[in-house]
Amino acid sequence: MVDLDKLDRILKRLEEASGLEDLFRVIYEIRDAFAIDHAVYHWVDSKGEQYGCGTYSVAWKERYLARNYLRVDPVIIGCYTRFHPVDWKRLDWSSKAAREFLADAHEHGVGNQGYSIPIRGPNGQFALFTANHNCPDEDWAEFFEAHGRDLILIAHYFNRKALEFEPGRAPEQSRQLSPREVDAMTLLAMGYNRAQVADALAISEHTLRVYIESARFKLGALNTTHAVARAIGCGLIVV
């Protein structure tokens, strides 16, 4: 498992990132920390414009764009209709186009296992954070069980930082909550209970309660559920 020191180091590096080039360095650190073949952040807007940051080969990235695989990629198509992380094996690979795409991906070093985390925001923003590897199904199931929560946390940190460097995509209201308040509200919106949120953020439940109450006050919410709903509605968090 990725220990807390490594996880904290990754999150700290994301917080300290001052440009897109820093995100490229961090994505490689994530890949190495989790001992997987690839880690990828992929953003697509409502017009089909793409932004990518990951460890796939340059040859595969260029081929993906040249062949406009966005149209047939089951990961993009499947995750666009989902709100929760998904294992690639649960997606629909039955069409001829999907099978040809998958064969081409394997030839270019994309592993046979994948775990993608959809992230949505206001203004039509849609992003995916993906862990990709080559291993037997049993090993991947163990990886999924051990690291799923850590990857979700990292994915949202990564997306938030990426939006900071693309001002046109980031909502102005996001500055109303502190980074820790955003983290707490995001995890609560994803269904984590308070103990799980405190554990994921490596803080005490008392400290978490301070963040939640502060966010609730800023949002003018009656309770935590109302605060989460208002944060999502105002575009302050993305889930």
PARODREN-647090 format. One record per residue: residue number from 1; z, x negated, y negated of N, C-alpha, C in turn. Coordinates in steps of 0.1 Angstrom, whole numbers, plus 5000, padded with zeros to 4 digits. Each point is the difference from the previous one (the first is absolute). Layout:
BEGIN
REC     k    n_w    n_u    n_v   ca_w   ca_u   ca_v    c_w    c_u    c_v
REC   NUM      Z      X      Y      Z      X      Y      Z      X      Y
...
***
This chain:
BEGIN
REC     k    n_w    n_u    n_v   ca_w   ca_u   ca_v    c_w    c_u    c_v
REC     1   5000   4992   5012   5000   5008   4988   5000   4991   4987
REC     2   4995   5006   4990   5000   4993   4987   5014   5001   4995
REC     3   5007   4989   4997   5014   5001   4996   5000   5004   4985
REC     4   5013   5004   4996   5001   5005   4986   4997   4990   4990
REC     5   5002   4987   5002   4997   4989   4991   4985   5000   4998
REC     6   4992   5001   5010   4986   4999   4999   4995   5013   4993
REC     7   5005   5011   5003   4996   5013   4993   5003   4999   4986
REC     8   5013   4996   4996   5004   4998   4986   4991   4991   4993
REC     9   4996   4989   5007   4991   4990   4993   4987   5006   4997
REC    10   4994   5008   5009   4987   5006   4998   5001   5010   4988
REC    11   5010   5008   5000   5002   5010   4989   5002   4993   4987
REC    12   5007   4989   5000   5003   4992   4988   4987   4994   4995
REC    13   4992   4995   5009   4987   4994   4996   4991   5010   4994
REC    14   5000   5012   5005   4992   5011   4994   5005   5004   4986
REC    15   5013   5000   4999   5006   5003   4987   4996   4990   4989
REC    16   4999   4987   5005   4997   4989   4991   4985   4998   4997
REC    17   4992   5007   5008   4985   4998   4999   4996   5003   4986
REC    18   4992   4991   4994   4995   5002   4986   4985   5003   4999
REC    19   4993   5000   5011   4986   5002   5000   4995   5003   5014
REC    20   4987   5005   5001   4995   5003   5013   4999   4988   5009
REC    21   4999   4988   4995   4999   4988   5008   5013   4998   5008
REC    22   5011   5004   4994   5013   5000   5006   5001   5009   5012
REC    23   4994   5012   4999   5000   5009   5011   4992   4995   5012
REC    24   4990   4992   4997   4992   4994   5011   5009   4990   5008
REC    25   5008   4993   4993   5009   4991   5006   5011   5007   5008
REC    26   5005   5011   4994   5011   5007   5007   4995   5007   5013
REC    27   4988   5005   5000   4994   5007   5011   5000   4990   5013
REC    28   4997   4987   4997   5000   4991   5011   5014   4997   5004
REC    29   5010   5000   4991   5014   4998   5004   5005   5012   5009
REC    30   4995   5012   4997   5004   5012   5008   4994   4998   5014
REC    31   4987   4996   5001   4994   4998   5013   5008   4990   5008
REC    32   5004   4989   4994   5007   4990   5007   5014   5004   5004
REC    33   5007   5007   4991   5014   5004   5002   5001   5010   5012
REC    34   4990   5008   5002   5000   5010   5010   4992   4995   5013
REC    35   4995   4988   4999   4992   4994   5011   4989   5009   5005
REC    36   4992   5005   4991   4989   5008   5004   4987   4993   4996
REC    37   4989   5006   5004   4987   4993   4997   4996   5003   4985
REC    38   5002   5012   4996   4995   5004   4986   5010   5010   4993
REC    39   5000   4999   4987   5007   5009   4992   4990   5004   4988
REC    40   4999   5012   4997   4989   5004   4991   5005   5012   4990
REC    41   4997   4998   4988   5002   5011   4990   4986   5005   4995
REC    42   4998   5013   5001   4986   5005   4998   5001   5012   4991
REC    43   4994   5000   4989   5001   5011   4990   4986   5006   4998
REC    44   4999   5014   5000   4988   5007   4998   5002   5011   4990
REC    45   4992   5001   4989   5002   5011   4991   4991   5012   5003
REC    46   5001   5010   4992   4992   5013   5003   4985   4998   4999
REC    47   4996   4989   4994   4986   4998   4998   4995   4990   5011
REC    48   5009   4995   5008   4996   4991   5011   5001   4985   4996
REC    49   5005   4997   4988   5002   4986   4996   5011   4994   5009
REC    50   4999   4988   5004   5009   4993   5009   5006   4988   4994
REC    51   5013   4997   5004   5006   4988   4997   5008   4995   5013
REC    52   4998   4988   5003   5006   4995   5013   5007   4987   4998
REC    53   5011   4998   5008   5008   4988   5000   5005   4998   5014
REC    54   4995   4990   5007   5004   4999   5014   4996   4987   5006
REC    55   5003   4999   5013   4997   4988   5007   4988   5000   5010
REC    56   4992   5011   4999   4988   5001   5008   4991   4989   4995
REC    57   4990   4996   5008   4991   4990   4996   4991   5005   4989
REC    58   4995   4990   4993   4990   5003   4989   4988   5007   5006
REC    59   4995   4995   5011   4989   5006   5007   5001   5014   5003
REC    60   5012   5004   5005   5003   5014   5003   5001   5009   4987
REC    61   5006   4995   4990   5001   5007   4987   4986   5003   4995
REC    62   4992   4990   5000   4986   5001   4994   4992   5010   5009
REC    63   5002   4999   5013   4992   5009   5009   5005   5014   4998
REC    64   5013   5002   4999   5005   5014   4998   4994   5006   4987
REC    65   4999   4993   4989   4995   5005   4988   4985   5002   5001
REC    66   4993   4990   5006   4985   5001   5001   4995   5011   5008
REC    67   5008   5003   5011   4996   5011   5009   5006   5013   4996
REC    68   5008   5000   4989   5006   5012   4995   5008   5007   5011
REC    69   5008   4992   5007   5008   5005   5011   5011   5010   4995
REC    70   5002   5001   4987   5010   5010   4995   4997   5014   5005
REC    71   4987   5003   5002   4995   5013   5004   5004   5004   5014
REC    72   5001   4990   5009   5002   5003   5014   5013   4994   5005
REC    73   5008   4992   4992   5012   4994   5005   5010   5011   5004
REC    74   5004   5001   5012   5010   5010   5004   5014   4998   4994
REC    75   5003   4988   4996   5013   4997   4994   5000   5007   4986
REC    76   4990   4997   4992   4999   5006   4987   5000   5016   5001
REC    77   4991   5005   5009   4998   5014   5001   5012   5007   5005
REC    78   5006   4994   5011   5012   5006   5006   5012   5000   4991
REC    79   5002   4988   4993   5012   4999   4992   4999   5008   4987
REC    80   4988   5003   4996   4999   5008   4987   5005   5014   5002
REC    81   5001   5005   5012   5005   5013   5002   5015   5000   5005
REC    82   5006   4988   5000   5014   4999   5005   5009   4995   4989
REC    83   5013   5002   5001   5009   4996   4991   5010   4990   5006
REC    84   4999   4998   5013   5010   4991   5007   4992   4989   5007
REC    85   5007   4989   5002   4994   4988   5007   4994   5005   5013
REC    86   4989   4993   5004   4993   5004   5012   4995   4988   5008
REC    87   5002   5001   5013   4995   4990   5009   4985   5002   5002
REC    88   4992   4990   5000   4985   5002   5001   4996   5007   5013
REC    89   5008   4998   5010   4996   5006   5013   5000   5015   4999
REC    90   5007   5006   4990   5001   5014   4999   4989   5006   4991
REC    91   4991   4992   4995   4989   5004   4992   4988   5004   5009
REC    92   4990   5006   4994   4988   5005   5008   4989   4989   4999
REC    93   4998   4993   5012   4990   4990   5001   4989   5005   5009
REC    94   4998   5013   5002   4991   5005   5009   4985   5000   4996
REC    95   4997   4999   4987   4986   5001   4996   4993   4986   5003
REC    96   4987   5001   5001   4992   4988   5002   5002   4990   4989
REC    97   5000   5005   4987   5001   4992   4989   5014   4993   4999
REC    98   5010   5007   5004   5014   4994   5001   5001   4989   5010
REC    99   4994   5003   5012   5000   4990   5011   4992   4987   4996
REC   100   4989   5002   4993   4992   4988   4996   5008   4992   4989
REC   101   5006   5008   4991   5008   4993   4990   5011   4992   5006
REC   102   5007   5006   5010   5011   4993   5007   4996   4988   5007
REC   103   4988   5000   5007   4995   4989   5007   4997   4989   4990
REC   104   4994   5003   4989   4997   4991   4989   5012   4993   4995
REC   105   5011   5009   4997   5012   4995   4995   5007   4990   5010
REC   106   5000   5003   5013   5005   4990   5009   4993   4987   5000
REC   107   4987   5001   4999   4992   4987   5000   5003   4992   4988
REC   108   5005   5006   4989   5004   4993   4988   5015   4997   4999
REC   109   5007   5001   5011   5014   4995   5000   5010   5011   4997
REC   110   4996   5013   4999   5010   5010   4998   5006   5004   5014
REC   111   5013   5000   5000   5007   5002   5013   4999   5014   5005
REC   112   5004   5002   5013   4999   5013   5007   5011   5009   4996
REC   113   5010   4996   4993   5011   5008   4996   5001   5001   4985
REC   114   5004   5012   4995   5002   5001   4985   5010   5010   4997
REC   115   5007   4998   4989   5010   5010   4995   4998   5001   4985
REC   116   4996   5011   4995   4996   5002   4986   5009   5010   4993
REC   117   5004   4997   4988   5009   5008   4992   4993   5006   4988
REC   118   4997   5013   5000   4993   5006   4988   5010   5001   4988
REC   119   4995   4997   4989   5008   5001   4987   4992   5008   4990
REC   120   5005   5011   4995   4993   5008   4990   5007   4999   4986
REC   121   4992   5002   4990   5006   5000   4986   4993   5010   4992
REC   122   5004   5001   4987   4993   5010   4991   4986   4994   4997
REC   123   4992   5009   4994   4986   4996   4996   4991   4996   5012
REC   124   5003   5006   5012   4991   4998   5011   5001   4986   5007
REC   125   5011   4992   4997   5001   4987   5006   5004   5002   5015
REC   126   4993   4992   5008   5003   5000   5014   4999   4986   5005
REC   127   5011   4995   5007   5000   4987   5005   5005   4999   5014
REC   128   4997   4990   5007   5005   4997   5014   5005   4986   5001
REC   129   5012   4999   5007   5005   4987   5003   4999   4999   5015
REC   130   4994   4990   5006   4998   4999   5014   5005   4987   5006
REC   131   5006   5002   5012   5004   4988   5008   4990   5001   5012
REC   132   4994   4988   5003   4989   5000   5011   5003   4988   5009
REC   133   4998   5003   5013   5003   4989   5010   4992   5002   5013
REC   134   5000   4990   5008   4993   5001   5013   5011   4998   5011
REC   135   5003   5010   5007   5010   4999   5011   5000   5013   5008
REC   136   5007   5000   5012   5000   5012   5008   5008   5011   4993
REC   137   4997   5012   5005   5006   5012   4994   5015   5000   5000
REC   138   5006   4995   5012   5015   5000   5001   5006   4991   4989
REC   139   4994   4988   4998   5005   4991   4990   4999   5006   4986
REC   140   4989   5007   4998   4998   5006   4986   5010   5011   4998
REC   141   5003   5008   5010   5010   5010   4999   5014   4994   4997
REC   142   5003   4989   5005   5013   4993   4997   5000   4995   4986
REC   143   4988   4995   4995   4999   4995   4987   5002   5012   4990
REC   144   4993   5011   5003   5001   5012   4992   5014   5005   4998
REC   145   5008   5000   5011   5014   5004   5000   5009   4991   4992
REC   146   4997   4987   5001   5008   4990   4994   4998   4999   4985
REC   147   4987   5001   4996   4996   4997   4986   4995   5011   4992
REC   148   4999   5012   5005   4994   5011   4993   5006   5002   4986
REC   149   5013   5001   5000   5007   5003   4987   4998   4989   4990
REC   150   5001   4987   5005   4998   4989   4991   4986   5000   4993
REC   151   4990   5004   5008   4986   5000   4996   4998   5011   4989
REC   152   5007   5011   5002   4999   5011   4991   5005   4996   4986
REC   153   5012   4994   5001   5006   4995   4987   4991   4990   4993
REC   154   4995   4990   5008   4991   4990   4994   4987   5006   4994
REC   155   4995   5010   5007   4988   5007   4996   5001   5006   4986
REC   156   5012   5007   4998   5002   5006   4987   5003   4990   4989
REC   157   5007   4990   5003   5002   4989   4990   4986   4994   4997
REC   158   4992   4997   5010   4987   4994   4997   4991   5009   4991
REC   159   5000   5013   5004   4992   5009   4992   5004   5001   4986
REC   160   5013   5001   4998   5006   5001   4986   4996   4988   4992
REC   161   5001   4988   5006   4997   4988   4993   4985   4999   4997
REC   162   4991   5004   5010   4986   5000   4997   4996   5009   4989
REC   163   5007   5012   4998   4997   5009   4989   5003   4994   4987
REC   164   5010   4991   5000   5004   4994   4987   4989   4991   4994
REC   165   4992   4995   5009   4989   4991   4996   4987   5008   4998
REC   166   5000   5013   5002   4988   5008   4997   5005   5012   4991
REC   167   5002   4997   4987   5006   5010   4991   4993   5013   5000
REC   168   4987   5001   5002   4993   5012   5000   5004   5009   5012
REC   169   5006   4994   5010   5004   5008   5012   5015   5004   5000
REC   170   5007   4994   4991   5015   5002   5001   5004   5010   4990
REC   171   5008   5010   5004   5005   5010   4990   5010   4994   4991
REC   172   5000   5003   4987   5009   4995   4990   5014   5004   5003
REC   173   5002   5012   5006   5014   5005   5002   5008   4991   5010
REC   174   4993   4992   5008   5007   4992   5010   5011   4991   4994
REC   175   4999   4997   4987   5010   4991   4994   5013   5007   4997
REC   176   5000   5013   5002   5012   5008   4996   5012   4997   5010
REC   177   4996   4997   5013   5010   4996   5010   5000   4985   5002
REC   178   5012   4995   5003   5001   4986   5004   4993   4997   5013
REC   179   4996   4988   5003   4994   4997   5013   5009   5004   5012
REC   180   5013   4998   4999   5009   5004   5011   5001   5016   5001
REC   181   5000   5006   4989   5000   5015   5000   4987   5005   5007
REC   182   4989   4994   4997   4987   5004   5006   5001   4998   5015
REC   183   5005   4988   5004   5001   4997   5015   5009   5011   5006
REC   184   5011   5003   4994   5009   5010   5007   4993   5014   5001
REC   185   4994   5004   4989   4994   5013   5000   4988   5001   5010
REC   186   4993   4989   5001   4988   4999   5009   5005   5002   5014
REC   187   5010   4992   5004   5005   5001   5014   5006   5013   5003
REC   188   5007   5006   4991   5005   5014   5002   4989   5010   5001
REC   189   4989   4998   4993   4989   5009   5001   4993   4999   5013
REC   190   5001   4988   5006   4993   4998   5013   5009   5005   5012
REC   191   5012   5005   4997   5008   5006   5010   5011   4992   5005
REC   192   5002   4988   4994   5012   4992   5004   5013   5006   4995
REC   193   5011   4999   5008   5012   5005   4995   5007   4989   4992
REC   194   5011   5003   4994   5006   4990   4990   5004   4987   5007
REC   195   5005   5001   5012   5004   4988   5008   4988   4991   5002
REC   196   4989   5007   5004   4988   4992   5003   4994   4994   4988
REC   197   5001   5007   4988   4995   4995   4988   5008   4987   4996
REC   198   5013   5002   5000   5009   4989   4997   4997   4988   5009
REC   199   4998   5002   5013   4998   4989   5009   4986   4994   4996
REC   200   4990   5008   4998   4987   4994   4997   5000   4992   4987
REC   201   5008   5004   4990   5001   4993   4987   5011   4989   5000
REC   202   5007   4999   5012   5010   4990   5001   5011   5001   4989
REC   203   5004   5013   4997   5011   5003   4991   5010   5009   5006
REC   204   5011   5002   4994   5010   5009   5005   4996   5014   4996
REC   205   5006   5010   5008   4997   5014   4997   5006   5003   4986
REC   206   5011   4994   4996   5005   5002   4986   4990   4996   4990
REC   207   4994   4988   5001   4990   4996   4991   4988   5009   5000
REC   208   4996   5004   5011   4989   5010   5001   5003   5012   4993
REC   209   5012   5005   5001   5004   5013   4993   4999   4998   4985
REC   210   5003   4988   4995   4998   4997   4986   4986   5001   4995
REC   211   4991   4994   5009   4985   5001   4997   4995   5015   5000
REC   212   5005   5007   5010   4995   5014   5001   5005   5008   4988
REC   213   5013   4999   4997   5005   5008   4989   4993   4996   4987
REC   214   4998   4987   4998   4993   4996   4988   4986   5006   4999
REC   215   4993   5000   5011   4986   5005   5001   5001   5016   4997
REC   216   5010   5006   5006   5001   5014   4999   5002   5004   4985
REC   217   5009   4992   4993   5003   5003   4986   4987   4998   4992
REC   218   4992   4989   5002   4988   4998   4992   4990   5011   5003
REC   219   5000   5005   5012   4990   5010   5003   5004   5015   4996
REC   220   5013   5001   4996   5005   5013   4997   5001   5009   5012
REC   221   5003   4994   5012   5000   5008   5012   5013   5005   5004
REC   222   5000   5011   5007   5013   5007   5003   5007   4993   5012
REC   223   4992   4994   5009   5005   4993   5012   4990   4990   5005
REC   224   5003   4993   5011   4991   4990   5004   4986   5005   5005
REC   225   5000   5011   5007   4987   5006   5004   4992   5004   4988
REC   226   5006   5005   4990   4993   5004   4988   4995   4987   4993
REC   227   5008   4989   5000   4996   4987   4994   4987   4995   5007
REC   228   5000   5000   5013   4989   4995   5008   4988   5008   4997
REC   229   5001   5013   4999   4988   5009   4997   4995   4997   4986
REC   230   5009   4998   4990   4995   4998   4987   4994   4986   4999
REC   231   5005   4990   5007   4995   4986   5000   4986   5000   5005
REC   232   4997   5008   5011   4987   5001   5006   4991   5007   4990
REC   233   5005   5011   4995   4991   5009   4991   4996   4993   4987
REC   234   5009   4991   4995   4997   4992   4988   4992   4987   5003
REC   235   4998   4998   5012   4993   4987   5003   5008   4988   4999
REC   236   5013   5001   5001   5009   4989   4999   5001   4992   5013
REC   237   4998   5007   5011   5000   4993   5013   4987   5005   5008
REC   238   4996   4992   5009   4988   5003   5009   5005   5000   5014
REC   239   4996   5011   5007   5004   5001   5015   4988   5003   5008
***
